[in-house]
Each structure stands twice: as structure tokens, then as C-alpha cells.
């Protein structure tokens, strides 16, 4: 499972027929489902997450693998474009041009702590990279090392059973080992889910290499949600209940947890938090980080405690505070940072004043943002708010909560910095495969040397877009 063996397999894995890679991903998904009885208890033991949550997450992981198996087998991700030679091209004779996407090469995936299946060894970064034709080296998260080993062993066994080499997937442990791999010239791209501080350090290493590489980091997100006056008047208790569930789900250890709730007037969500007790946090590092952030927030001038919550040996009950727009702006350095745990800030605004201008100044890039509106509500005020949030997020929800990320082709899980290092990509949904591909054009290539997707007989049967000769003289006519 050395990087040397993974890199050696890159050409063969990348040139394999996409359907073969798809079948291998299905085999991995089947093997993980079959091993649920071993994997889930191990995940419970190492993370403290509930059995139901982990069963659902493992199911999400195997569905995700099957989704990328479909993407690989269909071949549309190759984006094949054929421009045959055209002696009558309006700008002068056009050569024969054939373009498609090829895999970047070995990918390094830094696994996350809070999703020991879906953003870990077998998670979406691994699935999309393998589907693209890139071998993967996973740097295991120290929060679940035994589970990582078990998962990798199952995946490698499934690869062999499907007729593919086991070493297209490797696993390493240790912070130093991960950094060393990131600096290795054989690594062609890296993905990361974790803290802002760690992600920025790794992104800098990737950028400062002699041969810089793409680094796709998911770093930190506040996921602001706005409640309009009309929505609060119609269904305040329902909104409060959804808010409480979203803030406290998985003990608030979700990158899409709503960290800022902008509310009008006297909206008070406290009753919805009644009876929600302490839940375990993932590991001591998260306990320490959450403790520091909670202390900073509670000690900020102008912040009023709605629910003080608790923080004990490895567990936390929800903490809820409130402030106003002016104080949020005054103490933005303290308050506008992610608290990874069950803490959220309620921000009161005056519905008679323009909220969009404040959001434009206060809200940074987030993975998700939301607006709760009244039935048939529409106004310039609302449209301004929606426009500001759209500019600062990758997913904009209406009358919903940002936790719960659907694994489906149209999903966008990414956003402007500091949510991610690259706002044009996603780590969930079928578009995630694009991170690990690059375009290549063959010009006037002899047919015998063309790769299968670019051949006229199209032996792989992948979609091809043809720009036939003679069309250039009529470009623009249909538009006019």
C-alpha cells in the first residue's frame, strides 16, 4: 500500500474502461453493506456516535459509491468533443481536434472526524476520485483509526474480487505521514475536510510545492439562516423546533450546522431546546476546541445567554446566545467563527430596516444558507436578502435547514472561502468528479493512436459531442 505502488498503478487505472471502474465501486459498496455488523459497532466505539446515525451514514456511503459507479459507467464525465478537420472553417482551415478529460493521477484524501464513513476512507472524495480514474491514498483520521483500517481492508478485498488491483487504494496514519505525502511529487491532487487552521496550512503546502497541485479543502462554515417576520408570525414554534434539531443533531458536529440565526422582533426558540441534554463529542481535540470557542462567545460583551448549556467529560448540552446586528459587527472577530459543537448565535434585527446591507458586511462564505419565508411572501426586501445570501453560499435553502445533505446529482456542497478553498467545486453530488480531471486535446492524431473515447467507432460507447465541418459559417444565425 505504498505511494510507490499506488503511483505505479495510476496509468492502468486511469485508462481502464469506465464500466470496469464502475463495477469495482459497486463491489466495494456491496462489501461494505455486508460488513455493516462489524463496521458500525467499531465506529460507535471510536466516535461515540449513535448506532442509528452510523447505520444511516454507512447507507449514505454505499449509495454514494453506487452513484459514482453509474457516473463512471455512463462516461459522460469524459466530456468528449470532436471537431473534425474543416477546410472551409471561417478563420482558416481547421485541423482535426478531439478533446476529453483525463484523470489527474494519485489523489491524497485527508479523512474527516465527524463522518467516519461518508467523509472518510470510503467517502465521497474517495468514490469520486476512483470513478475519475485516480488511485487514492487516504490519510486516516486519528479519531477512528481501527475503523479506517477495517474499511480499507474491506475495500481492497472488494477491488481484488472485482478483478481490479487492491493497491489503487492505500491508507496511511499520522500527521507527519500525511504532510510528507502531500509534498510528494507523485500526488496530483488533495482533498480535505477539517478545521480552518489545518486546512490553510495544508493548502499552503500544496500551493508551495515545486509542482503545485489542486487542493480541495472544506474548512469552516457558519451557515446563516434568516427568519422573516411573516414566517415567524405563521409558524414560530415549527421553525424553532427545526432550528433546535439542526443545531443539536450529532451534537452540533456538522459542517452545515446553522451557526447564525437572524430573527425578527420577539422570536424566541428556547422552548424548542427543552429536554435536549448532553451528547458526546467525537474526541478530546474537538472537546478542547469547542470549549475555547464557547468560552470566547459567552465572554463577549453585549452577548446575552439564552441557554448556557453544559460541557463535561467529553459531552456537551446546547448553548444558545443572542445579540444584535450592531454588536455582531462590533465583535465580529470573536463571534463570526465556527463553533464546532452544539452552539448557535441568535441575531435580532429590525424588520423595518434593510437587513441585506448588514448581511453583506457580516456574512462570509458558507456551505449553506437559508431563508424561512411566509406563504407567497415576496418583496424587494426579501429579494435583496436572497441575493446577498446567494453570493455567499453554495446551497441556498428555503423553509428548510442546512443539515442533511442529499447525495444526488444536483447537490452543491461547497462555497466561497472560508467554507472551501475552491468555490467552483463540490464534494457531494456527481459534479465532485470534475475535481480530479483535466482536459487534453489530440490534434491531427492518427486514428490508431487515439484513445478509445476519441475514436470514431467509439468502442466504449461514451457520449460524444460533434461539431461538424461547415457549421462555422452559420454560427450566430439561430441566436439572431
C-alpha positions in Angstrom: 0.0 0.0 0.0 2.9 2.3 -0.5 2.6 5.5 -2.5 5.1 4.0 -5.0 2.7 1.1 -5.7 -0.3 3.4 -5.9 1.5 5.7 -8.4 2.6 2.8 -10.5 -1.0 1.7 -11.0 -2.2 5.2 -12.0 -1.8 4.8 -15.8 -3.6 1.4 -15.9 -6.4 2.5 -13.5 -6.9 5.8 -15.4 -7.0 4.1 -18.8 -9.4 1.3 -17.7 -12.8 1.3 -19.3 -15.1 3.4 -17.1 -17.5 0.5 -16.8 -14.9 -1.6 -15.1 -14.2 1.1 -12.6 -18.0 1.3 -12.0 -18.3 -2.4 -11.4 -15.4 -2.1 -8.8 -17.2 0.7 -7.0 -20.4 -1.4 -6.8 -18.4 -4.3 -5.4 -17.0 -2.0 -2.7 -20.4 -0.8 -1.8 -21.7 -4.4 -1.6 -18.8 -5.4 0.6 -19.3 -2.5 3.0 -23.0 -3.2 3.3 -22.3 -6.9 4.0 -19.8 -5.8 6.8 -22.2 -3.4 8.5 -22.4 -5.6 11.5 -18.7 -5.2 12.2 -18.2 -1.6 11.0 -21.0 0.1 12.9 -20.0 -1.2 16.3 -16.4 -0.2 15.7 -17.5 3.2 14.6 -19.6 3.5 17.8 -16.7 2.5 20.0 -14.3 5.1 18.5 -16.6 8.1 17.9 -19.4 7.9 20.4 -22.0 8.5 17.6 -25.3 6.7 17.9 -26.0 3.4 16.1 -28.9 4.8 14.1 -26.8 7.8 12.9 -24.0 5.5 11.9 -26.2 3.0 10.1 -27.7 5.8 8.1 -24.3 7.2 7.3 -23.0 3.9 6.1 -26.0 3.6 3.9 -25.3 7.0 2.5 -21.7 6.0 1.8 -22.6 2.9 -0.2 -25.4 4.8 -2.1 -22.7 7.4 -2.9 -20.4 4.7 -4.2 -23.2 3.3 -6.4 -24.0 6.8 -7.7 -20.4 7.3 -8.8 -20.4 3.8 -10.3 -23.3 5.0 -12.5 -21.4 8.2 -13.4 -18.3 6.2 -14.3 -20.1 3.6 -16.4 -22.1 6.3 -18.4 -18.9 8.0 -19.5 -20.4 11.5 -19.9 -18.0 12.8 -17.3 -15.2 12.5 -20.0 -16.9 15.4 -21.9 -15.7 14.1 -25.3 -15.7 16.8 -28.0 -14.9 16.0 -31.6 -14.2 18.7 -34.2 -13.3 17.0 -37.5 -11.0 18.8 -39.9 -12.7 21.6 -41.8 -11.0 23.2 -44.8 -13.8 25.8 -45.0 -13.6 27.0 -41.4 -14.3 30.7 -41.4 -11.0 31.6 -39.7 -8.9 29.4 -41.9 -8.6 25.6 -42.3 -9.3 23.8 -39.0 -7.3 20.7 -38.0 -8.9 17.6 -36.6 -9.3 18.3 -32.9 -10.5 15.8 -30.3 -10.8 16.8 -26.6 -11.7 14.8 -23.5 -10.9 14.8 -19.7 -8.2 12.5 -18.3 -7.6 11.7 -14.6 -5.0 13.8 -12.8 -3.2 10.9 -11.1 -2.9 9.8 -7.5 -5.1 11.7 -5.1 -4.5 12.2 -1.3 -7.6 12.3 0.8 -7.5 13.7 4.3 -10.4 11.9 6.1 -12.8 13.8 8.4 -13.6 13.1 12.0 -17.3 13.7 12.1 -18.3 11.4 9.3 -16.3 8.2 9.8 -17.9 6.6 6.8 -19.2 9.3 4.4 -16.2 11.6 4.5 -13.6 9.1 5.4 -11.8 6.1 3.8 -14.8 5.1 1.6 -16.4 8.6 1.4 -17.3 10.9 -1.4 -13.8 12.2 -2.1 -12.5 8.6 -2.5 -15.5 7.5 -4.5 -15.3 10.4 -7.0 -11.6 10.1 -7.4 -11.7 6.4 -8.1 -14.6 6.9 -10.6 -12.5 9.6 -12.3 -9.6 7.1 -12.7 -7.4 8.3 -9.9 -5.9 5.9 -7.4 -6.4 7.2 -3.8 -4.2 7.4 -0.8 -6.2 8.1 2.3 -4.7 9.8 5.4 -6.8 8.2 8.2 -8.3 10.5 10.9 -6.9 9.7 14.3 -10.4 9.8 15.8 -11.2 6.4 14.3 -8.0 4.5 13.3 -9.3 1.0 13.7 -12.4 1.7 11.7 -10.3 3.2 9.0 -8.1 0.0 8.8 -11.2 -2.2 8.7 -12.8 -0.1 6.0 -9.7 -0.1 3.8 -9.2 -3.8 4.2 -12.8 -4.5 3.0 -12.4 -2.1 0.1 -9.2 -3.6 -1.1 -10.6 -7.1 -0.9 -13.6 -6.0 -2.9 -11.3 -4.5 -5.6 -9.5 -7.8 -5.9 -12.8 -9.7 -6.1 -13.9 -7.4 -8.9 -10.7 -8.1 -10.9 -9.0 -4.8 -10.1 -5.7 -4.3 -8.2 -6.0 -3.7 -4.5 -3.3 -1.0 -4.5 -5.4 1.6 -6.2 -6.5 2.3 -2.6 -4.0 2.9 0.1 -4.1 4.1 3.8 -1.7 5.9 6.0 -1.8 7.1 9.6 -0.2 10.1 11.2 0.0 13.8 10.8 3.6 13.8 9.6 2.9 11.0 7.2 0.1 13.0 5.7 2.2 16.1 5.2 5.0 14.0 3.7 2.6 12.5 1.2 1.2 15.9 0.3 4.7 17.1 -0.5 5.4 14.0 -2.6 5.6 14.8 -6.3 3.6 11.7 -7.2 0.5 13.1 -5.6 -1.5 15.0 -8.2 -4.4 16.5 -6.1 -5.6 16.5 -2.5 -8.9 16.7 -0.7 -9.5 17.7 2.9 -12.4 18.1 5.4 -11.5 19.7 8.7 -10.6 22.8 10.6 -9.9 26.2 9.0 -6.4 26.4 10.6 -5.3 22.9 9.5 -6.8 23.3 6.0 -5.0 26.6 5.4 -1.7 25.0 6.4 -2.2 22.1 4.1 -3.4 24.3 1.2 -0.2 26.4 1.6 1.9 23.3 1.4 0.1 22.2 -1.8 0.5 25.6 -3.4 4.2 26.0 -2.5 5.3 22.6 -3.9 7.8 22.8 -6.8 4.9 21.5 -8.8 1.8 23.0 -7.2 -1.4 20.8 -7.1 -5.1 21.4 -6.7 -6.2 21.3 -3.0 -9.9 20.9 -2.3 -10.4 21.9 1.3 -13.6 22.1 3.3 -12.7 24.4 6.2 -15.3 26.2 8.2 -18.9 27.4 7.8 -21.5 29.4 9.8 -24.4 28.6 7.5 -26.6 31.7 8.3 -30.4 31.4 8.3 -32.8 34.3 8.1 -36.3 34.1 9.5 -38.6 36.7 8.0 -41.3 38.5 10.0 -44.1 36.8 8.0 -42.6 33.3 8.6 -42.2 33.9 12.4 -45.9 35.1 12.5 -47.1 32.0 10.7 -45.2 29.1 12.3 -42.8 30.3 15.0 -42.9 27.0 17.0 -42.3 24.9 13.9 -39.3 27.0 12.9 -37.9 26.8 16.4 -38.2 23.0 16.5 -36.4 22.7 13.2 -33.7 25.0 14.4 -33.2 23.1 17.7 -32.9 19.8 15.8 -30.4 21.2 13.3 -28.2 22.8 15.9 -28.1 19.7 18.2 -28.1 16.9 15.6 -24.9 14.9 16.1 -24.0 17.2 19.0 -23.6 20.1 16.6 -20.6 18.4 15.0 -21.8 19.0 11.4 -20.2 21.4 8.9 -23.7 22.5 7.9 -25.0 23.4 11.4 -26.8 26.8 11.5 -24.4 28.9 13.5 -26.2 32.2 12.9 -30.0 32.7 13.1 -31.2 36.1 12.1 -34.7 36.7 13.7 -37.2 39.5 13.9 -38.8 41.0 17.0 -39.5 38.7 19.9 -38.9 35.4 18.2 -37.7 33.0 21.0 -36.5 29.5 20.2 -35.6 28.4 23.7 -38.6 26.3 24.4 -37.7 24.0 21.5 -34.4 23.1 23.2 -36.1 21.9 26.4 -35.2 18.4 27.2 -32.2 18.2 24.9 -29.4 17.0 27.1 -25.7 16.4 26.9 -24.3 14.4 23.9 -20.8 13.0 23.5 -18.3 14.9 21.4 -16.1 13.0 18.9 -12.7 13.2 20.6 -10.6 15.3 23.0 -9.4 17.6 20.3 -13.0 18.7 19.5 -13.8 19.0 23.2 -10.9 21.4 23.6 -11.7 23.4 20.5 -15.4 23.7 21.4 -14.6 24.6 25.0 -12.4 27.5 23.8 -15.0 28.8 21.3 -17.8 28.5 23.8 -15.8 30.5 26.4 -15.0 33.2 23.9 -18.6 33.6 22.8 -20.0 33.6 26.3 -17.4 36.2 27.4 -18.1 38.6 24.5 -19.6 41.9 25.6 -23.2 42.5 24.5 -24.0 38.8 24.3 -26.9 37.6 26.3 -27.2 33.9 27.3 -30.4 32.2 26.3 -29.2 28.7 27.2 -25.9 28.2 29.0 -25.8 24.5 28.3 -23.0 22.4 29.8 -19.7 21.0 28.9 -18.4 18.0 30.8 -16.1 15.0 30.3 -16.5 14.5 26.6 -20.1 15.7 26.3 -22.0 18.9 25.7 -25.5 20.2 26.0 -26.7 23.1 23.7 -25.6 26.6 24.3 -27.6 29.4 22.8 -26.8 33.1 22.9 -28.3 36.2 21.4 -27.0 39.6 20.2 -28.0 42.4 17.7 -26.6 43.4 14.4 -24.5 46.3 15.8 -22.9 44.1 18.4 -22.2 41.3 16.0 -20.4 43.8 13.8 -18.5 45.3 16.8 -17.3 41.9 17.9 -17.1 40.1 14.6 -13.6 38.8 15.2 -14.9 36.8 18.2 -18.4 35.9 17.1 -18.0 35.2 13.4 -16.1 32.0 13.7 -17.4 28.4 13.6 -18.1 26.7 16.9 -17.9 23.0 16.1 -20.4 21.7 18.6 -24.0 22.5 19.8 -23.7 26.3 20.0 -25.5 28.9 17.9 -26.0 32.6 17.9 -29.4 34.3 17.6 -29.1 37.7 16.0 -32.0 40.1 16.3 -32.8 42.6 13.5 -35.4 45.3 13.0 -37.8 44.1 10.2 -38.5 47.8 9.3 -34.9 48.3 8.3 -32.8 46.8 5.4 -31.2 43.5 6.5 -29.4 42.9 3.3 -26.8 45.6 3.8 -25.9 44.2 7.2 -25.7 40.6 5.8 -23.4 41.9 3.0 -20.9 43.1 5.6 -21.3 40.4 8.2 -21.8 37.1 6.3 -18.8 35.3 4.9 -18.7 32.3 2.6 -20.7 29.3 3.8 -21.5 25.8 2.6 -25.2 26.6 3.0 -27.6 29.4 3.9 -31.3 29.6 4.4 -34.4 31.8 4.4 -37.7 31.0 6.1 -40.5 32.9 4.4 -44.2 33.3 4.7 -46.7 31.8 2.4 -46.5 33.6 -1.0 -44.1 36.1 0.5 -42.3 38.3 -1.9 -40.8 41.8 -1.6 -37.8 43.9 -2.6 -36.5 43.5 0.9 -36.7 39.7 0.6 -35.1 39.6 -2.8 -32.2 41.7 -1.6 -31.6 39.3 1.3 -31.8 36.3 -1.1 -29.3 38.0 -3.5 -26.8 38.6 -0.7 -27.0 35.1 0.6 -26.7 33.6 -2.9 -23.4 35.4 -3.3 -22.0 33.9 -0.1 -23.1 30.3 -0.3 -23.0 27.1 -2.3 -26.5 26.0 -1.4 -29.5 28.3 -0.6 -32.4 26.7 1.2 -36.0 28.0 1.5 -38.0 26.9 4.5 -35.5 24.2 5.4 -32.4 23.6 7.5 -28.9 23.2 6.2 -28.1 19.9 8.0 -28.9 16.9 5.9 -27.0 16.9 2.6 -28.7 14.9 -0.1 -26.5 12.6 -2.2 -27.8 13.4 -5.6 -26.5 14.8 -8.9 -27.7 18.4 -8.3 -26.2 18.8 -4.8 -23.7 21.5 -4.2 -21.5 21.1 -1.1 -19.0 23.8 -1.3 -18.9 27.6 -1.2 -16.8 30.8 -1.1 -13.9 31.0 1.4 -13.7 30.2 4.3 -16.2 27.4 3.6 -13.8 25.9 1.0 -10.6 26.7 -0.8 -12.2 26.4 -4.2 -15.7 27.8 -4.6 -16.2 26.3 -8.1 -16.3 22.7 -6.9 -18.4 20.4 -4.8 -17.5 17.4 -2.6 -21.1 15.9 -2.7 -23.0 15.1 -5.9 -21.9 13.9 -9.3 -20.1 17.1 -10.1 -17.5 16.2 -7.5 -15.8 14.0 -10.1 -14.6 17.1 -12.0 -12.1 17.9 -9.3 -9.9 15.1 -10.3 -9.9 15.5 -14.1 -8.1 17.8 -16.6 -8.6 18.4 -20.3 -6.4 17.1 -23.2 -6.8 17.8 -26.9 -5.4 15.5 -29.6 -4.7 17.4 -32.9 -4.5 15.6 -36.2 -3.7 12.3 -34.4 -3.5 9.1 -36.4 -6.7 7.0 -35.7 -4.6 4.1 -34.5 -3.1 6.2 -31.7 -6.4 7.8 -30.5 -7.6 6.7 -27.0 -10.9 4.8 -27.1 -13.2 7.8 -26.2 -11.9 9.9 -29.1 -12.2 7.2 -31.8 -14.9 7.5 -34.5 -16.1 3.9 -33.8 -16.4 4.8 -30.1 -15.7 1.3 -28.6 -16.6 2.4 -25.1 -19.9 3.9 -26.2 -19.5 7.1 -24.3 -21.3 10.3 -25.3 -19.5 12.4 -27.9 -20.3 16.0 -28.9 -19.6 16.6 -32.6 -19.0 20.0 -34.2 -19.4 19.0 -37.8 -17.4 20.6 -40.7 -19.2 23.5 -42.4 -21.1 24.9 -39.4 -18.9 27.8 -38.6 -20.2 30.0 -41.5 -23.7 29.9 -39.8 -22.7 30.5 -36.2 -24.9 33.1 -34.6 -27.8 32.8 -37.1 -30.0 30.8 -34.8 -29.5 33.3 -32.0 -30.3 36.3 -34.2 
